[in-house]
Amino acid sequence: MKSENRPGHITKGDVFDDLGLPRSEASALKVKATLLDAILREIEKQGYTQSNLVEILDEYQPSVSNLLHGKIARVSVEKLLTWSDRLMMKTTLTVQPRSETRGGARIHSGLRPRSAAQGRARSRVVRQK
């Protein structure tokens, strides 16, 4: 007999919200997931190897391997921001009242490399009204 493939749960928004996590924890996970996704896309776009990343990120090989495999449970948002900075990525954060957006905060870790004039300055955080 063939079983039907029915979803057990259908999310109507954000999966992190649906997990029943406290709002602050869900927001932190969203930020980390967004940063990780952008970092991995940039690494793929640039064709970096683990050896390249050990030098660029100034990390040990096991940390780089964990990054490439998405194992970032013990990695802070600050560390992810440092890595995006070392990859010459521009990061901005937009925070809006919850009534205007579903998630409250959005982070855009774009694949827009910084201009040469910006050099290796730290990622900038931008708040909007």
Secondary structure, DSSP 4 states (H G I P E B T S, - for coil): -PPP---S---SS-HHHHTT--HHHHHHHHHHHHHHHHHHHHHHHHT--HHHHHHHHT--HHHHHHHHTT--TT--HHHHHHHHHHTTEEEEEEE--TTTSSSSEEEEEEEEEPPGGGTTPPPP-----
